[in-house]
């Protein structure tokens, strides 16, 4: 019990370390949540993009807002924003600094979620399965199919049990192509952050 009290007092005295610890725990939790999440693509042309991008975008937004709200500087930022001007002028650079430091901490967990999602690639494959360039990767039999039928077959690429377009394009080729694009987009995201 004394050790717990000592740790709690240390965290209380050093709020910066405490917030960094909370953000780190949220980042690890987001990775574990994604791994535990059983992703199943709907395999329908109208829903694949919305579902795949929803899994890629909505949880990071929630994690960002949660990280932003859990920050202990939110109340100080709100008080400074609402404070009447009085004798001391409001300094926009202080508000901007506080907001940027809170946003940077809040971005840790969403960045981990997006990284794990893009490196794994299932959401990306589901979302963009209908955009596979058959003219480069498949054979010429796609010319005989109407556009609606072609999109229906391509939307089934992420689904192992119902994919019926092996004569059009091999499932392994399409998934490897999309997974490579997913991982390249993750690498580009890392390079932009550096």
C-alpha positions in Angstrom: 0.0 0.0 0.0 2.9 2.4 0.8 4.4 1.7 -2.7 1.1 2.6 -4.3 0.8 5.8 -2.3 4.4 6.7 -3.2 3.7 6.1 -7.0 0.5 8.1 -6.8 2.3 11.0 -5.1 5.0 11.0 -7.7 2.4 11.1 -10.5 0.6 13.9 -8.7 3.7 15.9 -8.4 4.8 15.3 -12.0 1.6 15.7 -14.1 3.6 15.8 -17.3 4.8 12.2 -16.7 1.3 11.2 -15.7 -0.2 12.5 -18.9 2.5 10.8 -21.0 1.8 7.6 -19.2 -1.9 7.9 -19.9 -1.3 8.5 -23.6 1.1 5.5 -23.7 -1.5 3.3 -22.0 -4.1 4.5 -24.5 -1.8 3.7 -27.4 -1.1 0.2 -26.2 -4.9 -0.3 -25.5 -5.7 0.9 -29.1 -3.3 -1.7 -30.6 -4.8 -4.4 -28.4 -8.3 -3.4 -29.3 -7.5 -3.6 -33.0 -5.9 -7.0 -32.6 -8.9 -8.3 -30.6 -11.4 -6.8 -33.1 -12.6 -9.4 -35.6 -12.8 -7.5 -38.9 -15.3 -9.0 -41.4 -15.8 -7.2 -44.7 -19.4 -6.9 -46.0 -18.2 -7.8 -49.5 -20.8 -5.5 -51.2 -19.8 -2.9 -53.7 -21.7 0.0 -52.0 -20.5 -0.9 -48.4 -16.9 -2.0 -48.6 -15.4 1.5 -48.9 -17.6 3.0 -46.1 -17.0 0.1 -43.7 -13.3 -0.2 -44.3 -12.7 3.6 -44.1 -15.0 3.8 -41.1 -12.8 1.3 -39.2 -9.7 3.2 -40.3 -11.0 6.7 -39.3 -13.7 6.6 -36.6 -11.8 4.9 -33.8 -8.8 7.2 -34.2 -11.2 10.2 -33.9 -12.7 8.8 -30.8 -9.3 8.1 -29.3 -8.1 11.6 -30.2 -11.1 13.2 -28.5 -10.7 10.9 -25.5 -7.0 11.8 -25.2 -7.8 15.5 -25.6 -10.5 15.5 -23.0 -8.4 13.4 -20.5 -5.6 16.0 -20.7 -5.3 18.0 -17.5 -4.6 21.2 -19.3 -8.1 21.4 -20.9 -9.6 23.3 -18.0 -6.6 25.7 -18.0 -7.1 26.3 -21.7 -10.8 26.9 -21.3 -10.3 29.3 -18.4 -7.7 31.3 -20.3 -10.0 31.4 -23.4 -13.0 32.6 -21.3 -11.1 35.0 -19.1 -12.1 38.6 -19.5 -9.3 40.7 -20.8 -8.8 43.0 -17.8 -5.3 44.3 -17.1 -3.5 41.4 -18.8 -4.1 40.8 -22.5 -4.8 37.4 -23.8 -1.7 36.0 -25.5 -2.7 33.9 -28.5 0.7 32.2 -28.6 0.2 30.8 -25.1 -3.2 29.4 -26.2 -1.7 28.0 -29.4 1.1 26.4 -27.4 -1.2 24.8 -24.9 -3.5 23.5 -27.7 -0.6 22.1 -29.7 0.9 20.3 -26.8 -2.4 18.8 -25.9 -3.1 17.8 -29.5 0.4 16.2 -29.8 -0.2 14.0 -26.8 -3.8 13.1 -27.9 -2.4 12.0 -31.3 -0.4 9.1 -29.9 -3.2 6.6 -29.6 -4.8 7.4 -33.0 -1.4 7.2 -34.7 -0.9 3.7 -33.3 -4.4 2.7 -34.4 -3.8 3.9 -38.0 -0.3 2.3 -38.1 -1.5 -1.1 -36.9 -4.5 -0.9 -39.3 -2.5 0.1 -42.3 0.3 -2.4 -41.6 -2.3 -5.2 -41.2 -4.1 -4.2 -44.3 -7.5 -5.9 -43.9 -9.5 -2.6 -43.7 -7.6 -1.2 -46.7 -8.2 -4.3 -48.8 -11.9 -4.2 -47.9 -12.2 -0.5 -48.7 -10.4 -0.5 -52.0 -11.1 -3.9 -53.4 -13.3 -2.5 -56.1 -10.4 -0.3 -57.4 -8.0 -3.1 -58.3 -6.6 -2.4 -61.8 -7.8 -5.5 -63.6 -6.3 -4.3 -66.9 -2.8 -4.6 -65.4 -3.2 -7.5 -63.0 -6.0 -9.7 -64.5 -6.9 -11.1 -67.8 -9.0 -9.8 -70.7 -12.1 -11.6 -69.8 -13.3 -8.6 -67.8 -14.1 -6.8 -71.0 -17.2 -9.1 -71.5 -18.6 -8.3 -68.0 -20.9 -5.3 -67.4 -19.5 -2.7 -64.9 -21.9 -3.6 -62.2 -21.1 -7.3 -62.3 -17.3 -6.5 -62.3 -17.7 -4.3 -59.2 -19.7 -7.0 -57.5 -17.0 -9.6 -58.2 -14.1 -7.2 -57.1 -16.0 -6.4 -53.9 -15.8 -10.1 -52.9 -12.0 -10.2 -53.0 -11.6 -9.8 -49.2 -14.1 -12.7 -48.6 -12.5 -16.1 -48.9 -15.6 -18.1 -49.0 -17.6 -16.3 -51.6 -15.0 -14.9 -54.1 -15.9 -16.2 -57.5 -13.6 -14.2 -59.7 -10.5 -16.5 -59.9 -10.7 -16.6 -63.7 -10.8 -12.8 -63.8 -8.0 -12.0 -61.3 -6.3 -14.3 -58.7 -7.4 -13.4 -55.2 -3.8 -13.6 -53.9 -2.6 -11.1 -56.6 -5.3 -8.6 -55.7 -4.8 -8.8 -51.9 -1.0 -8.6 -52.3 -1.4 -5.5 -54.5 -3.8 -3.8 -52.0 -1.7 -4.8 -48.9 1.4 -3.3 -50.5 -0.4 0.0 -51.2 -1.6 0.0 -47.6 1.9 -0.5 -46.2 3.4 2.1 -48.6 0.8 4.6 -47.5 1.8 3.9 -43.9 5.5 4.5 -44.7 4.6 7.7 -46.5 2.7 8.8 -43.4 5.7 8.1 -41.2 8.0 10.1 -43.6 5.6 13.1 -43.5 5.6 13.1 -39.7 9.5 13.1 -39.6 
